[in-house]
Amino acid sequence: MADPAAYQVVARRYRPQQFADLIGQEHVARGLAGAIDSGRVGHAYLFTGARGVGKTSAARIYAKALECTNRKSGEPCNLCERCQAISAGQDVDVIEIDAASNRGIDEIRQLRQNVAVRPANGNHKTYIIDEVHMLTREAFNALLKTLEEPPPHVKFVLCTTEPEKLPITILSRCQRFDFQSVDTVAIAQRLAQIVESEGLIVAPAALELIARRAAGSMRDSQSLLEQLFGIAAGDKKNIEVEDVHAIIGTGKDEKVGELAQALINRDSPAALSALHECLTQGADAGGVLEQLLTALRNCLVASVGCGPETFISSTSFGVDFAELGKQAGTATILAMLQIIDHSLARMRLSTHTTVLAEMAIIRLAALEDLDNLSEIISGIQPTEQKQPLRHEKKKLTPTTNQKADKADQTAPATFSSVKAKTPNSRAPDKTTTPSVNAEP
């Protein structure tokens, strides 16, 4: 029986040790390995990307490749003393700093003092600053000069998930590498390798479900797999899709397909029944809506003419997305997706998640066919607009004939009133001259 104190989680045991091991980051691996192999090594690098895609792992591999005595084509050997020390986190010349905990100007001042000290073992000192966007403005300003002109033996690697929070003065001093979200297929293949190494049996559909749930994060997928390893303890060695649904709180894809079909058919009772069946099987209300979001997304891309190759898990839902997309229409599906997204945002802040999910389902089932409504509105809109516009124009800008008629009507009344007040006037108004000449 393994010692719990000595056990390492899957994400640490199967951490990439070479550039070639970085799944989905081939462009980063080529760039860093080529720079080290050719000797064109920059003094500051910025690694950006979502969580769990390999930023810190790439920084450690970069530090090993700089110090490795037997590297080939820019790749570390992982056999020499320096490689093993860096992999174990015992090398004093590779300093990892958590900027979330050491974010003030005092820590940066200490770093500036230590930068001048020569490396103890190798030729370089590598500073890996994780979550660098958490530094304060004063800390960034204190780091500028050192980051721009560090000593020749110092290299910086800054890692962040939010590069937009970094000052432009920091961005301009670094070579930037953007890490991409890992493809679902690549995550599933890597999980299959880990399962084989652990001597367990996991259904391919279960691995695909884990990969989808990870949303592009390799570390998140390995953490979910770690939870499933507890199920396989003892005599049970097989992990099925039902085990994954129980762990992550989602419903069966077939039931979610029935839910989507009922919503497209505007069948509220059937939709609520499918939702409640998922919940009684242990699913989370938010997880079911996220699955429904995926199903309706497939209907959306099908409604604009995309093929099955663009679908996400097209076979597990058991419905024809192309037919559902054609039946509902693009405008209606877009409105459905917006309702689900709004409901998910509210559910994250509420304790009444089930009620909010039921409200969303009823609203979706009661949604009108927006494509037909748009056609009706486009047919009646020109007729409705013409008359009000002409009517307003008559009120605001009277024609010349109307002005003349109005002047003719008011002239006699004005002359009569003036004549009544001034009977002996010698200088009559010009506008009344014709009337004066007509008098005897």
C-alpha positions as CSV (number, residue, x, y, z in Angstrom):
1,M,0.0,0.0,0.0
2,A,1.4,3.4,-1.0
3,D,2.3,5.9,1.6
4,P,-0.2,8.8,1.5
5,A,2.5,11.3,2.5
6,A,4.7,10.3,-0.5
7,Y,1.9,10.2,-3.1
8,Q,1.9,12.7,-5.9
9,V,-1.1,13.7,-7.8
10,V,-1.5,12.9,-11.5
11,A,-0.9,16.5,-12.7
12,R,2.5,16.5,-11.0
13,R,3.6,13.0,-11.8
14,Y,2.8,13.4,-15.5
15,R,4.1,17.0,-15.9
16,P,5.9,17.7,-19.2
17,Q,9.6,17.4,-18.9
18,Q,10.6,18.3,-22.4
19,F,9.4,20.8,-25.0
20,A,8.1,17.9,-27.1
21,D,5.8,16.9,-24.2
22,L,3.8,20.2,-24.3
23,I,0.5,19.1,-25.7
24,G,-1.1,21.6,-28.0
25,Q,1.7,24.1,-27.7
26,E,3.9,23.1,-30.6
27,H,4.5,26.7,-31.7
28,V,5.9,27.6,-28.3
29,A,8.1,24.5,-28.2
30,R,9.6,25.2,-31.6
31,G,10.3,28.8,-30.7
32,L,12.0,28.2,-27.4
33,A,14.0,25.1,-28.5
34,G,15.1,26.9,-31.6
35,A,16.2,30.0,-29.7
36,I,18.2,27.9,-27.2
37,D,19.8,25.7,-29.9
38,S,20.8,28.7,-32.0
39,G,22.0,30.8,-29.0
40,R,19.5,33.6,-29.6
41,V,18.1,33.5,-26.1
42,G,16.1,36.6,-24.9
43,H,16.5,38.0,-21.5
44,A,12.7,38.2,-20.8
45,Y,9.8,36.1,-21.9
46,L,6.1,36.5,-21.3
47,F,3.9,33.3,-21.3
48,T,0.2,34.0,-21.5
49,G,-2.8,31.7,-21.7
50,A,-5.6,30.1,-19.8
51,R,-5.1,28.1,-16.7
52,G,-3.6,24.6,-17.0
53,V,-2.2,24.8,-20.5
54,G,1.5,24.5,-19.6
55,K,2.9,27.9,-19.0
56,T,4.8,27.1,-15.8
57,S,5.9,23.7,-17.1
58,A,7.3,25.4,-20.2
59,A,9.2,27.9,-18.0
60,R,10.8,25.0,-16.0
61,I,11.7,23.2,-19.2
62,Y,13.3,26.4,-20.5
63,A,15.4,26.8,-17.3
64,K,16.5,23.1,-17.7
65,A,17.4,23.5,-21.3
66,L,19.6,26.6,-20.5
67,E,21.6,24.6,-17.9
68,C,21.6,21.1,-19.4
69,T,25.1,19.9,-20.3
70,N,23.8,17.3,-22.7
71,R,21.0,19.0,-24.5
72,K,20.2,18.1,-28.1
73,S,18.4,20.4,-30.5
74,G,17.4,22.7,-27.6
75,E,15.8,19.8,-25.6
76,P,17.1,19.0,-22.0
77,C,18.3,15.5,-21.4
78,N,16.6,15.1,-17.9
79,L,19.5,12.9,-16.9
80,C,22.3,15.2,-15.8
81,E,22.6,16.6,-12.3
82,R,21.3,20.1,-13.2
83,C,18.2,18.7,-15.0
84,Q,17.3,16.5,-12.1
85,A,17.8,19.3,-9.6
86,I,15.6,21.7,-11.5
87,S,12.9,19.0,-12.0
88,A,12.9,18.4,-8.2
89,G,12.8,22.1,-7.4
90,Q,16.1,22.0,-5.6
91,D,18.2,24.2,-7.8
92,V,19.0,27.5,-6.1
93,D,19.6,29.2,-9.5
94,V,16.0,28.7,-10.6
95,I,13.8,30.9,-8.5
96,E,10.0,30.7,-8.7
97,I,8.1,33.6,-7.3
98,D,4.3,33.7,-6.7
99,A,3.4,37.3,-7.6
100,A,0.0,36.8,-5.9
101,S,1.7,36.5,-2.5
102,N,4.8,38.6,-3.2
103,R,3.2,41.6,-5.0
104,G,4.7,44.6,-3.3
105,I,7.5,46.9,-4.0
106,D,9.6,45.5,-1.2
107,E,9.8,42.1,-2.8
108,I,10.8,43.6,-6.1
109,R,13.6,45.6,-4.3
110,Q,14.8,42.4,-2.8
111,L,14.8,40.8,-6.2
112,R,16.8,43.6,-7.7
113,Q,19.5,43.1,-5.0
114,N,19.7,39.4,-5.6
115,V,19.9,39.8,-9.4
116,A,23.5,41.1,-9.1
117,V,24.7,37.9,-7.3
118,R,26.3,35.4,-9.7
119,P,24.7,31.9,-10.1
120,A,25.9,29.3,-7.6
121,N,26.1,26.3,-9.9
122,G,25.6,27.0,-13.6
123,N,25.8,29.9,-16.0
124,H,22.3,31.4,-15.6
125,K,19.9,32.5,-12.9
126,T,16.3,32.1,-14.1
127,Y,13.4,34.0,-12.4
128,I,10.0,32.5,-13.0
129,I,7.3,35.0,-11.8
130,D,3.9,33.3,-11.9
131,E,0.7,35.3,-12.0
132,V,2.7,38.4,-12.7
133,H,-0.4,40.5,-13.3
134,M,-1.0,40.5,-9.5
135,L,2.0,42.9,-8.9
136,T,1.2,46.4,-7.8
137,R,1.8,49.4,-10.0
138,E,4.8,50.5,-7.8
139,A,6.2,47.0,-8.1
140,F,5.9,47.1,-11.9
141,N,7.7,50.4,-12.0
142,A,10.5,49.1,-9.8
143,L,11.0,46.1,-12.1
144,L,11.2,48.1,-15.4
145,K,14.9,48.9,-15.4
146,T,16.0,45.5,-14.3
147,L,13.7,43.8,-16.8
148,E,15.0,46.0,-19.6
149,E,18.8,45.6,-18.9
150,P,19.4,42.7,-16.6
151,P,22.9,41.3,-16.0
152,P,24.0,38.8,-18.7
153,H,23.5,35.8,-16.5
154,V,19.8,36.6,-15.6
155,K,16.8,35.4,-17.5
156,F,13.1,36.3,-16.7
157,V,10.0,34.3,-17.5
158,L,6.7,36.0,-16.6
159,C,3.6,33.9,-16.6
160,T,0.0,35.3,-16.5
161,T,-3.6,34.4,-17.4
162,E,-4.5,38.1,-17.8
163,P,-2.0,39.9,-20.0
164,E,-4.4,42.8,-20.5
165,K,-3.6,43.9,-16.9
166,L,0.1,44.3,-17.5
167,P,1.5,47.8,-18.2
168,I,2.5,48.4,-21.8
169,T,6.0,49.2,-20.6
170,I,6.3,45.6,-19.3
171,L,4.8,44.1,-22.5
172,S,7.3,45.9,-24.7
173,R,10.3,44.5,-22.8
174,C,9.3,40.9,-23.2
175,Q,9.1,38.3,-26.0
176,R,5.5,37.1,-25.8
177,F,4.3,33.5,-26.3
178,D,0.5,32.9,-26.3
179,F,-0.4,29.4,-25.1
180,Q,-3.6,28.0,-26.7
181,S,-6.3,26.0,-25.1
182,V,-5.7,22.3,-25.7
183,D,-7.9,20.5,-28.2
184,T,-10.4,18.0,-26.8
185,V,-9.0,15.2,-28.9
186,A,-5.5,15.9,-27.7
187,I,-6.6,15.9,-24.1
188,A,-8.4,12.6,-24.5
189,Q,-5.3,11.0,-26.0
190,R,-3.1,12.2,-23.2
191,L,-5.6,10.9,-20.6
192,A,-5.6,7.5,-22.4
193,Q,-1.8,7.3,-22.0
194,I,-2.0,8.1,-18.3
195,V,-4.7,5.5,-17.8
196,E,-2.6,2.9,-19.5
197,S,0.4,3.8,-17.4
198,E,-1.7,3.4,-14.2
199,G,-3.0,0.0,-15.3
200,L,-6.7,1.0,-15.3
201,I,-9.5,0.7,-17.8
202,V,-11.6,3.7,-18.6
203,A,-14.2,3.8,-21.3
204,P,-13.3,6.0,-24.3
205,A,-16.6,7.8,-24.0
206,A,-15.7,8.6,-20.4
207,L,-12.3,10.1,-21.4
208,E,-14.0,12.2,-24.1
209,L,-16.5,13.5,-21.5
210,I,-13.7,14.5,-19.1
211,A,-11.8,16.2,-22.0
212,R,-14.9,18.2,-22.9
213,R,-15.5,19.2,-19.3
214,A,-11.9,20.4,-18.9
215,A,-12.6,23.1,-21.5
216,G,-9.1,23.2,-23.0
217,S,-7.2,22.9,-19.6
218,M,-4.9,19.8,-19.4
219,R,-4.5,20.2,-15.7
220,D,-8.2,20.3,-15.1
221,S,-8.7,17.1,-17.0
222,Q,-6.0,15.4,-15.0
223,S,-7.6,16.5,-11.8
224,L,-10.9,15.1,-12.8
225,L,-9.2,11.8,-13.8
226,E,-7.6,11.8,-10.4
227,Q,-11.0,11.8,-8.8
228,L,-12.1,8.8,-10.9
229,F,-9.1,6.8,-9.8
230,G,-10.7,6.5,-6.3
231,I,-13.7,4.7,-7.9
232,A,-11.3,2.2,-9.5
233,A,-9.8,1.3,-6.2
234,G,-10.3,-2.3,-5.0
235,D,-11.7,-4.9,-7.3
236,K,-13.4,-2.4,-9.6
237,K,-11.0,-1.5,-12.4
238,N,-13.4,-0.2,-15.0
239,I,-14.6,3.4,-15.1
240,E,-17.7,4.1,-17.2
241,V,-19.5,7.2,-18.4
242,E,-22.0,7.0,-15.5
243,D,-19.1,7.4,-13.1
244,V,-17.9,10.6,-14.8
245,H,-21.5,12.0,-14.8
246,A,-21.7,11.3,-11.0
247,I,-18.4,13.1,-10.4
248,I,-18.9,16.2,-12.4
249,G,-22.6,16.6,-11.8
250,T,-24.0,16.3,-15.4
251,G,-26.8,14.3,-16.9
252,K,-26.8,11.7,-19.6
253,D,-26.4,13.1,-23.0
254,E,-29.4,11.1,-24.3
255,K,-31.6,12.9,-21.7
256,V,-30.2,16.3,-22.7
257,G,-31.0,15.4,-26.3
258,E,-34.5,14.7,-25.3
259,L,-34.6,18.0,-23.5
260,A,-33.4,19.9,-26.6
261,Q,-36.0,18.1,-28.8
262,A,-38.8,19.0,-26.4
263,L,-37.7,22.7,-26.4
264,I,-37.7,22.9,-30.2
265,N,-41.2,21.3,-30.2
266,R,-42.4,23.9,-27.6
267,D,-43.4,21.0,-25.3
268,S,-43.0,22.5,-21.8
269,P,-44.1,19.4,-19.8
270,A,-41.8,17.1,-21.7
271,A,-38.9,19.5,-21.3
272,L,-39.4,19.8,-17.5
273,S,-39.8,16.1,-17.2
274,A,-36.4,15.6,-19.0
275,L,-34.8,18.1,-16.7
276,H,-36.2,16.6,-13.5
277,E,-35.1,13.1,-14.6
278,C,-31.5,14.4,-15.0
279,L,-31.7,16.0,-11.6
280,T,-33.0,12.8,-9.9
281,Q,-30.0,10.9,-11.3
282,G,-27.6,13.2,-9.4
283,A,-27.0,15.8,-12.0
284,D,-26.4,19.5,-11.1
285,A,-28.9,22.0,-12.6
286,G,-26.1,24.2,-13.9
287,G,-24.3,21.2,-15.5
288,V,-27.5,20.2,-17.3
289,L,-27.9,23.7,-18.7
290,E,-24.3,23.7,-19.8
291,Q,-24.9,20.4,-21.7
292,L,-28.0,22.0,-23.2
293,L,-25.9,24.9,-24.3
294,T,-23.6,22.5,-26.2
295,A,-26.5,20.8,-27.8
296,L,-28.1,24.0,-29.0
297,R,-24.7,25.2,-30.2
298,N,-24.6,22.2,-32.5
299,C,-28.1,23.2,-33.7
300,L,-26.9,26.7,-34.3
301,V,-23.9,25.8,-36.5
302,A,-26.2,23.3,-38.4
303,S,-28.8,26.0,-39.0
304,V,-26.2,28.1,-40.9
305,G,-25.0,25.2,-43.1
306,C,-22.1,23.7,-41.2
307,G,-21.6,19.9,-41.4
308,P,-21.3,17.2,-38.6
309,E,-17.5,17.7,-38.4
310,T,-18.1,20.9,-36.5
311,F,-20.4,19.3,-33.9
312,I,-19.3,18.6,-30.3
313,S,-20.1,15.0,-29.4
314,S,-22.6,14.7,-32.1
315,T,-23.5,11.0,-31.6
316,S,-24.0,10.8,-27.8
317,F,-27.0,13.1,-27.7
318,G,-29.0,10.9,-30.0
319,V,-30.7,13.7,-32.0
320,D,-30.4,15.1,-35.5
321,F,-28.9,18.6,-35.0
322,A,-29.3,19.5,-38.6
323,E,-33.1,18.8,-38.5
324,L,-33.5,20.6,-35.1
325,G,-31.6,23.6,-36.4
326,K,-33.7,23.8,-39.6
327,Q,-36.9,23.4,-37.5
328,A,-36.1,26.2,-35.0
329,G,-34.2,28.7,-37.2
330,T,-31.0,30.6,-36.5
331,A,-32.7,33.6,-34.8
332,T,-34.6,31.4,-32.4
333,I,-31.6,29.4,-31.4
334,L,-29.6,32.5,-30.8
335,A,-32.3,33.8,-28.4
336,M,-32.3,30.4,-26.7
337,L,-28.5,30.5,-26.2
338,Q,-28.7,34.0,-24.7
339,I,-31.4,32.9,-22.3
340,I,-29.3,30.0,-21.1
341,D,-26.2,32.1,-20.7
342,H,-28.1,34.7,-18.7
343,S,-29.6,31.9,-16.5
344,L,-26.1,30.4,-15.9
345,A,-24.8,33.7,-14.8
346,R,-27.6,34.2,-12.3
347,M,-27.3,30.6,-11.0
348,R,-23.6,31.2,-10.0
349,L,-24.9,33.9,-7.5
350,S,-28.0,32.1,-6.3
351,T,-28.9,29.2,-4.0
352,H,-32.1,28.4,-5.9
353,T,-30.4,26.9,-8.9
354,T,-33.1,24.4,-9.6
355,V,-35.9,27.0,-9.7
356,L,-33.8,29.2,-12.0
357,A,-33.2,26.2,-14.3
358,E,-36.9,25.5,-14.4
359,M,-37.6,29.1,-15.2
360,A,-35.1,29.0,-18.1
361,I,-36.7,25.8,-19.5
362,I,-40.2,27.3,-19.5
363,R,-39.0,30.5,-21.1
364,L,-37.2,28.5,-23.8
365,A,-40.3,26.4,-24.5
366,A,-42.5,29.5,-24.7
367,L,-40.2,31.3,-27.0
368,E,-41.8,32.3,-30.3
369,D,-40.5,31.4,-33.7
370,L,-38.4,34.5,-34.3
371,D,-37.6,33.7,-37.9
372,N,-41.3,33.8,-38.8
373,L,-41.8,37.0,-36.7
374,S,-39.0,38.7,-38.6
375,E,-40.6,37.9,-41.9
376,I,-43.9,39.3,-40.8
377,I,-42.4,42.5,-39.4
378,S,-40.3,43.0,-42.6
379,G,-43.5,42.7,-44.7
380,I,-45.6,45.2,-42.8
381,Q,-42.9,47.7,-41.7
382,P,-42.7,49.8,-45.0
383,T,-46.5,50.3,-45.1
384,E,-46.6,51.4,-41.5
385,Q,-43.7,53.9,-41.8
386,K,-44.8,55.9,-44.9
387,Q,-48.0,57.4,-43.5
388,P,-46.6,58.7,-40.2
389,L,-43.7,60.3,-42.0
390,R,-45.9,62.2,-44.4
391,H,-48.2,63.3,-41.6
392,E,-45.3,64.6,-39.5
393,K,-43.9,66.4,-42.6
394,K,-47.1,68.3,-43.0
395,K,-47.1,69.5,-39.5
396,L,-43.4,70.5,-39.3
397,T,-42.8,71.9,-42.8
398,P,-45.9,73.4,-44.4
399,T,-45.7,73.9,-48.2
400,T,-45.5,77.3,-49.9
401,N,-49.1,77.2,-51.0
402,Q,-50.3,76.6,-47.5
403,K,-48.3,79.6,-46.3
404,A,-49.8,81.8,-49.0
405,D,-53.3,80.6,-48.2
406,K,-52.8,81.4,-44.6
407,A,-51.5,84.9,-45.4
408,D,-54.6,85.6,-47.6
409,Q,-56.9,84.5,-44.9
410,T,-55.4,86.6,-42.2
411,A,-54.8,89.8,-44.2
412,P,-58.5,91.2,-44.2
413,A,-58.8,90.5,-40.5
414,T,-55.6,92.4,-39.7
415,F,-56.7,95.4,-41.9
416,S,-60.1,95.6,-40.3
417,S,-58.7,95.6,-36.8
418,V,-56.1,98.2,-37.8
419,K,-58.8,100.4,-39.5
420,A,-61.0,100.2,-36.5
421,K,-58.3,101.4,-34.2
422,T,-56.9,104.1,-36.5
423,P,-59.6,105.5,-38.8
424,N,-57.6,108.7,-39.8
425,S,-54.3,106.9,-40.6
426,R,-52.4,108.7,-43.4
427,A,-49.7,105.9,-43.9
428,P,-51.5,102.6,-44.4
429,D,-49.4,99.4,-44.3
430,K,-48.0,98.2,-47.6
431,T,-49.8,94.8,-47.3
432,T,-53.2,96.6,-47.1
433,T,-52.6,99.0,-50.1
434,P,-54.9,97.0,-52.5
435,S,-57.8,97.3,-50.0
436,V,-57.3,101.0,-49.5
437,N,-57.3,101.8,-53.2
438,A,-60.6,99.9,-53.5
439,E,-62.4,102.4,-51.2
440,P,-64.4,105.3,-52.8
